[in-house]
């Protein structure tokens, strides 16, 4: 196909189509609106459906219903929309509903600066709904990565039967870059596991807590039950404490036990380095330049770029922290993911946050200066 001049939002929409997404529902919101526009154009070309819903709450409801009827679904919004998504995110978790939720982050809080980027929804995404169940969230740093990680998000959603977040931001979503999508290596597409033949359908059946239940779709020959209340494996409402705890343990275990398999990171380690920069999203590009400049001055600096934010890639982070005396964490917020680094770092390791939330990007020089490398 060759190189194209694409914005991140188009790359996300095209990755969804590549992943066989055949249902999209969304409501216009800057800076995510063009994903809706692209899906309205692309989805019908593969026999899919794209809908502009009346609001964000309806968008999530449409997607949940479509997913449980057998469709592969995605929705997209920005910070205020995620607030409205929150209740139905919980429904998707308790109903074990595979779907992809794109958040093109913008400056907050509240309406904030709708046309300015930030990455302030990191902790909000993790704790977006009641119950505190673990979620999966991926973070791209470029248009190419937005394409790749959207595709991977669909695989994770199908493999673990969960909602999966893609956390991009305005700087990626509406910025154009030259990219060859055909040159991006993608894994094999994961197909949804369906209850075979005439086998009895139990909506949330598992033997081991880490098992992922097979599905049978609404509108088929089997009776399919779905509820937002606490339920047993058969999706019947229950108030039995033991059953409720078992279901909660299941929602948690199927993600937490697979954390290492979900971990996507980029490593650039320098032998003998005692300084480490851990970054994610758009600011990891500034970090790359900062590291190059520091090394040009004779400093030994290693880098770890996180593409999987949730569940926390603890093994990769702990490995990167080995032998490190100072770790710098630049973020386009007031310090959110640094909390996870502090939990994993030894007491002897100095953890420095480089934070800015004034709608402008953190520059390489700011990382160097505020990180004590100048």
C-alpha positions as CSV (number, residue, x, y, z in Angstrom):
1,X,0.0,0.0,0.0
2,X,2.9,2.4,0.8
3,X,3.0,5.4,3.0
4,X,-0.1,7.6,3.7
5,X,-0.6,10.9,5.5
6,X,-3.0,9.9,8.2
7,X,-4.3,11.2,11.5
8,X,-4.5,8.9,14.4
9,X,-8.3,8.8,14.5
10,X,-8.4,7.5,10.9
11,X,-5.7,4.9,11.8
12,X,-7.9,3.7,14.7
13,X,-11.0,3.4,12.5
14,X,-9.0,1.5,9.9
15,X,-7.5,-0.8,12.5
16,X,-11.0,-1.6,13.8
17,X,-12.1,-2.6,10.3
18,X,-8.9,-4.7,9.9
19,X,-9.9,-6.4,13.1
20,X,-13.4,-7.1,11.6
21,X,-15.2,-4.6,13.8
22,X,-18.8,-4.6,12.4
23,X,-20.6,-2.3,14.9
24,X,-19.8,1.2,16.1
25,X,-21.8,3.6,18.2
26,X,-20.6,7.0,19.3
27,X,-21.6,10.6,20.0
28,X,-19.6,13.6,18.6
29,X,-17.1,15.0,21.0
30,X,-13.8,16.8,20.4
31,X,-11.2,15.4,19.7
32,X,-12.7,12.0,19.0
33,X,-15.5,12.9,16.6
34,X,-13.6,12.0,13.4
35,X,-13.5,8.3,14.5
36,X,-17.3,8.4,14.3
37,X,-17.1,10.0,10.9
38,X,-14.6,7.4,9.6
39,X,-16.7,4.5,11.0
40,X,-19.9,5.8,9.4
41,X,-18.0,5.6,6.1
42,X,-16.0,2.4,6.6
43,X,-18.3,0.0,8.5
44,X,-21.0,-0.3,5.8
45,X,-18.3,-1.3,3.4
46,X,-17.8,-4.6,5.3
47,X,-21.5,-5.1,6.0
48,X,-21.3,-3.4,9.4
49,X,-23.3,-0.8,11.2
50,X,-22.2,2.6,12.5
51,X,-24.6,4.7,14.5
52,X,-24.5,8.3,15.9
53,X,-26.3,7.7,19.2
54,X,-28.3,10.4,21.0
55,X,-25.6,10.5,23.8
56,X,-22.7,8.7,25.3
57,X,-24.8,6.5,27.6
58,X,-26.8,5.2,24.6
59,X,-23.6,4.6,22.7
60,X,-22.3,2.2,25.3
61,X,-25.7,0.6,25.6
62,X,-25.9,0.0,21.9
63,X,-22.4,-1.5,21.8
64,X,-23.1,-3.8,24.7
65,X,-26.3,-5.1,23.1
66,X,-24.6,-5.5,19.7
67,X,-21.6,-7.4,21.3
68,X,-23.9,-9.8,23.1
69,X,-25.8,-10.4,19.8
70,X,-22.6,-11.4,18.1
71,X,-21.1,-8.2,16.7
72,X,-17.6,-7.0,17.2
73,X,-17.9,-3.5,18.6
74,X,-16.1,-0.3,19.3
75,X,-17.0,3.1,20.7
76,X,-15.0,6.3,21.0
77,X,-15.2,9.4,23.1
78,X,-13.1,11.8,25.2
79,X,-12.9,12.6,29.0
80,X,-16.4,13.9,29.7
81,X,-17.9,11.1,27.6
82,X,-16.0,8.5,29.7
83,X,-17.7,10.0,32.7
84,X,-21.0,9.1,31.1
85,X,-19.7,5.7,30.0
86,X,-18.8,4.7,33.5
87,X,-22.0,2.9,34.6
88,X,-22.2,0.9,31.4
89,X,-18.5,0.1,31.7
90,X,-19.5,-1.7,34.9
91,X,-22.2,-3.5,33.0
92,X,-19.7,-4.6,30.4
93,X,-17.4,-6.0,33.1
94,X,-20.1,-7.9,35.1
95,X,-21.6,-9.1,31.8
96,X,-18.2,-10.1,30.4
97,X,-18.8,-8.2,27.3
98,X,-16.0,-7.9,24.7
99,X,-15.7,-4.4,23.3
100,X,-13.1,-1.7,22.6
101,X,-13.5,1.7,24.1
102,X,-11.3,4.5,22.6
103,X,-10.6,7.6,24.8
104,X,-8.9,10.4,22.8
105,X,-7.9,12.3,26.0
106,X,-8.2,16.1,26.2
107,X,-7.4,18.7,28.8
108,X,-9.6,18.5,31.9
109,X,-11.2,18.6,34.4
110,X,-14.8,18.9,33.3
111,X,-15.2,20.5,29.8
112,X,-11.6,21.8,30.2
113,X,-10.0,22.7,26.9
114,X,-11.7,20.6,24.3
115,X,-9.2,21.3,21.6
116,X,-6.1,20.7,23.7
117,X,-4.4,17.4,24.6
118,X,-3.5,15.9,27.9
119,X,-3.3,12.4,29.4
120,X,-5.2,13.0,32.6
121,X,-7.6,10.0,32.4
122,X,-5.0,7.4,33.4
123,X,-6.2,6.7,36.9
124,X,-9.8,7.5,36.0
125,X,-9.8,4.8,33.4
126,X,-8.5,2.2,35.9
127,X,-11.2,3.1,38.5
128,X,-13.9,4.3,36.1
129,X,-16.7,2.2,37.5
130,X,-17.9,0.9,40.8
131,X,-16.5,-2.3,42.1
132,X,-12.8,-1.7,41.3
133,X,-12.4,-4.6,39.0
134,X,-9.2,-4.7,36.9
135,X,-9.3,-3.4,33.3
136,X,-7.1,-3.5,30.3
137,X,-5.8,-0.3,28.8
138,X,-3.2,0.3,26.0
139,X,-1.5,3.6,25.2
140,X,-0.1,4.5,21.7
141,X,2.6,7.1,21.1
142,X,2.2,7.6,17.3
143,X,-0.3,7.1,14.5
144,X,1.3,3.8,13.6
145,X,1.0,2.6,17.2
146,X,-2.6,3.8,17.3
147,X,-3.3,1.4,14.4
148,X,-1.4,-1.5,15.9
149,X,-2.8,-1.2,19.5
150,X,-6.4,-0.7,18.4
151,X,-6.1,-4.1,16.5
152,X,-4.5,-5.7,19.6
153,X,-7.2,-4.2,21.8
154,X,-9.8,-6.2,19.8
155,X,-7.8,-9.4,20.3
156,X,-7.6,-8.8,24.1
157,X,-11.3,-8.0,24.2
158,X,-12.2,-11.3,22.5
159,X,-9.6,-13.4,24.3
160,X,-10.6,-12.3,27.8
161,X,-14.2,-11.3,27.1
162,X,-13.8,-7.9,28.6
163,X,-14.0,-4.2,27.6
164,X,-10.5,-2.9,26.6
165,X,-9.5,0.8,26.5
166,X,-7.3,2.5,24.0
167,X,-5.9,5.7,25.7
168,X,-4.7,8.1,23.1
169,X,-4.9,11.8,23.2
170,X,-5.6,14.8,21.0
171,X,-2.0,15.1,19.9
172,X,-2.2,11.6,18.4
173,X,-5.8,11.5,17.3
174,X,-5.9,14.6,15.1
175,X,-2.2,14.9,14.1
176,X,-1.2,13.5,10.7
177,X,1.9,11.5,10.2
178,X,3.4,9.6,7.3
179,X,2.8,5.9,8.0
180,X,2.7,2.6,6.0
181,X,-0.1,0.6,7.7
182,X,0.7,-2.4,5.6
183,X,4.2,-2.6,7.0
184,X,2.9,-2.8,10.6
185,X,3.2,-6.4,11.9
186,X,-0.1,-7.6,13.4
187,X,-0.8,-10.8,15.3
188,X,-3.3,-13.3,14.2
189,X,-6.8,-12.2,14.8
190,X,-8.4,-13.8,17.8
191,X,-11.9,-15.3,17.2
192,X,-14.6,-15.2,19.8
193,X,-15.1,-18.5,21.5
194,X,-18.7,-19.7,21.0
195,X,-20.4,-22.6,22.9
196,X,-20.2,-25.5,20.5
197,X,-23.1,-27.6,19.0
198,X,-25.9,-28.6,21.3
199,X,-23.8,-28.1,24.4
200,X,-25.7,-26.5,27.3
201,X,-25.1,-22.8,27.4
202,X,-24.1,-21.4,30.8
203,X,-23.4,-17.6,30.2
204,X,-20.5,-17.3,32.7
205,X,-19.3,-20.9,33.1
206,X,-15.8,-21.4,34.4
207,X,-14.0,-24.3,36.1
208,X,-10.9,-22.4,37.1
209,X,-11.2,-18.7,38.0
210,X,-8.9,-17.8,35.1
211,X,-11.1,-19.5,32.5
212,X,-12.9,-17.3,30.0
213,X,-16.5,-18.4,29.4
214,X,-17.7,-19.2,25.9
215,X,-20.5,-17.2,24.4
216,X,-23.9,-17.8,22.8
217,X,-25.6,-14.8,21.1
218,X,-28.9,-13.1,21.8
219,X,-31.2,-14.0,18.9
220,X,-29.9,-17.5,18.5
221,X,-31.4,-20.8,19.4
222,X,-30.3,-20.8,23.0
223,X,-31.7,-18.7,25.8
224,X,-29.1,-16.1,26.8
225,X,-29.4,-14.3,30.1
226,X,-27.6,-11.0,30.9
227,X,-27.9,-8.9,34.0
228,X,-26.3,-5.9,35.7
229,X,-26.9,-7.4,39.2
230,X,-24.7,-9.9,41.1
231,X,-25.3,-13.3,39.6
232,X,-24.1,-16.8,39.4
233,X,-22.5,-18.6,36.4
234,X,-25.9,-19.2,34.9
235,X,-26.6,-15.4,35.1
236,X,-29.3,-15.9,37.7
237,X,-29.4,-13.2,40.3
238,X,-27.9,-14.2,43.6
239,X,-27.3,-12.8,47.1
240,X,-25.2,-15.8,48.2
241,X,-21.9,-14.3,49.6
242,X,-19.8,-17.3,48.4
243,X,-21.1,-17.2,44.9
244,X,-20.7,-13.4,44.7
245,X,-17.1,-13.6,45.9
246,X,-16.3,-16.4,43.4
247,X,-17.6,-14.3,40.5
248,X,-15.6,-11.3,41.7
249,X,-12.5,-13.4,42.0
250,X,-13.1,-14.6,38.4
251,X,-13.4,-11.1,36.9
252,X,-10.1,-10.3,38.7
253,X,-8.2,-13.5,38.0
254,X,-8.7,-13.7,34.3
255,X,-7.0,-10.4,33.9
256,X,-4.4,-10.3,36.7
257,X,-3.1,-13.8,36.0
258,X,-2.5,-12.9,32.3
259,X,-0.8,-9.6,33.0
260,X,2.6,-10.7,31.8
261,X,1.0,-12.0,28.5
262,X,-0.7,-8.6,28.0
263,X,2.5,-6.6,28.8
264,X,3.6,-4.5,25.8
265,X,6.7,-2.4,26.4
266,X,9.6,-1.0,24.5
267,X,13.1,-1.3,26.1
268,X,16.2,0.7,25.4
269,X,18.6,-0.2,28.1
270,X,22.2,1.0,28.4
271,X,24.7,-1.1,30.2
272,X,25.8,0.4,33.5
273,X,23.0,3.0,33.5
274,X,21.8,4.2,36.9
275,X,19.2,6.5,35.4
276,X,15.9,5.3,33.9
277,X,13.1,7.2,32.1
278,X,9.8,5.5,32.1
279,X,7.2,7.0,29.8
280,X,4.0,6.3,27.9
281,X,1.8,7.9,25.2
282,X,2.8,11.0,23.3
283,X,5.5,12.1,25.9
284,X,7.5,9.0,25.3
285,X,8.5,10.7,22.0
286,X,10.0,13.6,24.0
287,X,11.7,11.1,26.2
288,X,13.4,9.5,23.3
289,X,14.9,12.8,22.3
290,X,15.9,13.6,25.9
291,X,17.7,10.3,26.2
292,X,19.5,10.9,23.0
293,X,20.7,14.3,24.1
294,X,21.7,13.0,27.5
295,X,23.8,10.2,26.0
296,X,25.4,12.7,23.6
297,X,26.7,14.4,26.8
298,X,28.2,11.2,28.0
299,X,25.4,10.2,30.4
300,X,24.2,6.6,30.7
301,X,20.4,6.6,30.6
302,X,18.0,3.7,30.0
303,X,14.4,3.9,28.7
304,X,11.2,1.9,29.2
305,X,8.2,2.9,27.2
306,X,4.9,1.4,28.3
307,X,2.2,0.5,25.8
308,X,0.2,-1.6,28.3
309,X,-0.8,0.6,31.2
310,X,-3.4,-1.7,32.8
311,X,-2.8,-4.3,34.1
312,X,0.5,-2.9,35.3
313,X,3.4,-4.7,33.5
314,X,5.1,-5.3,36.9
315,X,7.6,-7.8,35.7
316,X,8.9,-5.5,33.0
317,X,9.0,-2.5,35.3
318,X,10.8,-4.3,38.1
319,X,13.4,-5.7,35.6
320,X,14.0,-2.2,34.2
321,X,14.4,-0.8,37.8
322,X,17.2,-3.2,38.6
323,X,20.4,-1.3,39.5
324,X,18.6,2.1,38.9
325,X,19.3,4.9,41.4
326,X,17.1,7.5,39.7
327,X,13.9,7.0,37.7
328,X,12.2,9.9,35.9
329,X,8.5,9.7,34.9
330,X,7.2,12.4,32.6
331,X,3.4,12.7,32.3
332,X,0.9,15.1,30.7
333,X,-1.0,15.2,34.0
334,X,-0.1,16.1,37.6
335,X,1.3,12.7,38.4
336,X,-0.8,9.6,38.0
337,X,1.1,6.6,36.7
338,X,4.1,7.6,38.8
339,X,2.2,6.1,41.7
340,X,2.6,2.6,40.2
341,X,6.3,3.2,39.7
342,X,6.7,4.3,43.3
343,X,5.0,1.1,44.5
344,X,7.5,-1.0,42.5
345,X,10.7,0.9,43.1
346,X,13.0,0.2,46.1
347,X,13.2,2.8,48.9
348,X,16.7,3.7,47.8
349,X,15.6,4.6,44.3
350,X,14.7,8.3,43.7
351,X,11.5,8.7,41.7
352,X,11.0,12.0,40.0
353,X,7.9,13.1,38.3
354,X,8.0,15.6,35.4
355,X,4.5,16.9,35.1
356,X,2.7,19.6,33.1
357,X,-1.0,20.2,32.4
358,X,-1.1,23.6,30.7
359,X,-2.2,22.1,27.3
360,X,1.4,22.1,25.9
361,X,3.6,19.1,25.5
362,X,6.5,18.4,27.8
363,X,9.7,19.1,25.8
364,X,12.9,17.0,25.9
365,X,14.7,19.9,27.7
366,X,12.1,20.0,30.4
367,X,12.6,16.3,31.0
368,X,16.3,16.8,31.3
369,X,16.2,19.9,33.4
370,X,13.4,18.9,35.8
371,X,14.8,15.4,36.0
372,X,18.1,16.8,37.2
373,X,20.1,15.8,34.0
374,X,21.2,19.3,33.0
